[in-house]
Amino acid sequence: MKQVTPYNTDAGKKKEVEDMFDNIAPKYDLLNHVLSMKIDVLWRNRLVKWMNKDEPKVVLDVATGTGDLAIAVQKGTGAKVTGLDLSQQMLNVGIDKIKKINLNDQIDMIKGDAENLPFEDNKFDAVSVAFGVRNFENLEIGLAELKRVVKEQKSVYILEFSKVEGFLGPFYMFYFKNILPQIGKLISKDNRAYTYLPDSVNAFPFGKKMKDILLNVGFQKVEYKVLSLGIATIYKATK
């Protein structure tokens, strides 16, 4: 898989992703909801509904960012949630958000690396990641870590961008590659962050390719649901 980085420096993808999210953290939520027209909220709710069938009590949300999925998981399942992210600035926004809705007893937010998780094996009833695995420096190492910390017979839920196929594909790609980065630049003042988004989605495996990668990492069973004509996909990988 081609390695796409936000700023194309020698710092390495992990450091660049951390810097990028630190830069755009104050405007991230606004941009997310504007650019997706709030469809991202529905996608997260679909993931939570699927996860809720497992009745999890302890959940890890990796690449939690400002905590939107961690909050949705907690509200939808009643589980105790740990949100982990590389970017302290994103976490700070999330911590404030969680305090405002009085969920700080139910959701912990910690800084950490998805490819080297600070937890013992088989700790969590479920693990979730929304729009995060695309940013892993080494996808297989990151996925193996998610598998390591989830309990046997339990599942990792991954929400990630995919590609719109069929006659709508070219129209969506035009928006994604040309219009979306301009709006992103205008609001976030980071010229590269929202060019990196379509570039990283284009380079990322989806559908059956992603399923095969998850099986090769050692998951026993992988299912996926395509959302909004293929803009995003939820993968459920069971250990």
C-alpha positions in Angstrom: 0.0 0.0 0.0 1.3 3.4 -1.0 2.3 5.5 2.0 0.6 8.9 2.0 1.6 11.5 4.6 0.1 14.9 5.4 3.2 17.1 4.9 5.7 15.0 3.0 8.6 15.6 5.3 11.2 13.3 6.8 9.4 13.2 10.2 7.5 10.0 9.4 3.8 9.5 9.0 3.0 9.1 12.8 4.6 12.4 13.7 3.0 14.2 10.7 -0.5 12.9 11.6 0.0 14.0 15.2 1.1 17.5 14.1 -1.8 17.8 11.5 -4.4 16.9 14.1 -2.8 19.2 16.7 -3.1 22.0 14.0 -6.7 21.5 13.1 -8.1 20.4 16.5 -9.9 23.7 17.3 -11.9 23.6 14.0 -12.1 19.8 13.6 -15.7 19.2 14.8 -17.1 22.1 12.8 -15.3 20.9 9.7 -16.3 17.3 10.1 -20.0 18.1 10.4 -20.0 20.7 7.6 -18.0 18.6 5.1 -20.1 15.4 5.8 -23.4 17.3 6.2 -23.6 15.5 9.6 -23.9 12.1 7.9 -20.9 11.1 10.0 -23.2 11.1 13.0 -25.5 8.5 11.4 -22.5 6.4 10.5 -21.3 6.3 14.1 -24.7 5.4 15.3 -24.8 2.5 12.9 -21.5 1.2 14.3 -22.8 1.6 17.9 -26.0 -0.2 17.1 -24.0 -3.1 15.6 -21.6 -3.1 18.6 -24.5 -3.0 21.1 -25.5 -6.6 20.2 -22.3 -7.7 22.0 -23.4 -6.0 25.2 -19.9 -4.6 25.9 -19.1 -3.4 29.4 -15.5 -2.1 28.7 -14.7 -0.5 25.3 -11.5 1.0 23.8 -12.0 3.7 21.2 -8.7 4.1 19.2 -7.9 7.3 17.3 -10.7 8.9 19.4 -9.9 12.4 18.3 -12.4 14.8 20.0 -14.3 11.9 21.3 -17.4 11.8 19.1 -17.4 8.0 18.8 -16.4 7.4 22.4 -19.5 9.5 23.4 -21.8 7.7 21.0 -20.5 4.3 22.3 -21.0 5.2 25.9 -24.5 6.6 25.3 -25.5 3.7 23.1 -24.1 0.8 25.2 -23.7 2.2 28.7 -20.1 0.8 28.6 -17.1 2.3 30.3 -15.0 3.8 27.5 -11.4 4.6 27.1 -10.6 7.0 24.2 -6.9 7.0 23.0 -5.3 9.3 20.5 -1.9 10.6 19.3 -3.0 14.2 19.3 -3.1 16.0 22.7 -4.9 19.0 21.2 -7.7 16.8 19.8 -8.0 15.1 23.2 -8.2 18.4 25.0 -11.2 19.4 22.9 -12.7 16.0 23.6 -12.1 16.3 27.4 -13.9 19.6 27.5 -16.8 18.2 25.5 -17.1 15.1 27.8 -17.1 17.3 30.9 -19.9 19.5 29.5 -22.2 16.5 29.2 -21.1 15.0 32.6 -19.6 11.8 31.2 -16.1 12.2 32.6 -16.8 9.3 35.0 -17.7 7.1 32.1 -15.1 8.1 29.5 -11.3 8.3 30.0 -9.2 10.2 27.4 -5.6 9.2 27.1 -2.7 10.0 24.8 -1.2 7.0 23.2 -0.1 5.2 20.0 -2.5 2.8 18.3 0.5 0.7 17.1 1.8 0.2 20.6 -1.2 0.2 22.9 -0.6 0.5 26.7 -3.0 -2.3 27.7 -2.7 -6.0 28.5 -4.0 -8.7 26.1 -7.7 -9.6 26.0 -8.8 -6.5 28.1 -11.7 -5.0 26.2 -15.2 -6.3 25.3 -15.0 -4.3 22.1 -12.6 -1.9 20.3 -13.7 0.8 17.9 -11.9 3.1 15.4 -13.6 5.8 13.3 -11.6 7.3 10.5 -8.3 6.3 12.2 -6.9 3.2 10.7 -6.1 5.1 7.5 -3.7 7.2 9.5 -1.7 4.3 10.9 1.9 4.3 10.0 1.9 0.5 9.7 -1.6 -0.8 9.1 -0.9 -4.4 9.9 0.9 -3.6 13.1 -2.0 -1.3 14.2 -4.7 -3.9 13.4 -2.7 -6.6 15.2 -2.6 -4.4 18.3 -6.4 -3.9 18.1 -6.8 -7.7 17.9 -4.4 -8.2 20.8 -6.3 -6.1 23.3 -9.8 -7.3 22.5 -11.1 -10.4 24.2 -11.4 -13.8 22.5 -14.6 -14.1 20.5 -15.2 -10.3 20.7 -14.9 -7.8 17.9 -13.1 -4.8 16.6 -15.4 -2.3 14.8 -13.8 0.0 12.2 -15.5 2.8 10.4 -13.5 4.1 7.5 -13.9 6.0 4.2 -14.2 3.8 1.1 -14.9 4.7 -2.5 -18.2 5.5 -4.2 -18.5 3.2 -7.2 -20.8 3.3 -10.2 -22.0 6.4 -12.1 -21.9 8.7 -9.0 -18.2 7.9 -8.4 -16.7 10.6 -10.6 -19.0 13.3 -9.1 -18.1 12.3 -5.6 -14.4 12.2 -6.4 -14.6 15.7 -7.9 -16.1 17.0 -4.7 -13.7 15.1 -2.5 -10.6 16.1 -4.4 -11.4 19.7 -5.4 -14.2 21.3 -3.3 -13.7 19.6 0.1 -10.0 20.6 0.4 -10.8 24.3 -0.4 -13.4 24.4 2.4 -11.0 22.6 4.7 -8.2 25.1 4.0 -10.5 28.1 4.5 -11.8 27.0 7.9 -8.8 25.2 9.3 -6.0 27.4 7.8 -4.0 24.2 7.3 -3.3 23.9 3.6 -2.4 20.3 3.6 -4.7 18.6 6.0 -7.7 18.4 3.7 -5.7 17.5 0.6 -4.3 14.6 2.7 -7.8 13.3 3.3 -8.7 12.4 -0.3 -5.1 11.3 -1.0 -5.1 8.9 1.9 -8.6 7.6 1.1 -7.5 6.9 -2.5 -4.5 5.0 -1.4 -6.4 3.0 1.3 -7.8 -0.6 0.7 -11.5 -1.0 1.2 -14.2 -3.7 0.9 -12.9 -7.2 0.2 -9.2 -6.0 0.2 -9.6 -4.6 3.7 -11.4 -7.8 4.8 -8.5 -9.9 3.5 -6.0 -7.8 5.4 -8.0 -8.2 8.6 -8.1 -12.0 8.1 -4.4 -12.1 7.3 -3.7 -10.3 10.6 -5.5 -13.2 12.4 -9.1 -12.3 12.9 -11.4 -15.4 12.7 -14.3 -13.7 10.9 -14.8 -10.3 9.1 -18.1 -8.8 8.0 -18.7 -5.4 6.5 -21.5 -3.0 5.8 -21.3 -0.4 3.0 -22.8 3.0 3.9 -24.1 5.9 1.8 -23.4 4.3 -1.6 -19.8 3.5 -0.6 -18.6 6.8 1.0 -17.9 4.8 4.2 -17.8 1.2 5.3 -18.0 -0.4 8.8 -15.9 -3.6 9.3 -16.6 -6.0 12.2 -13.6 -8.2 12.8 -14.0 -10.9 15.4 -11.1 -12.5 17.3 
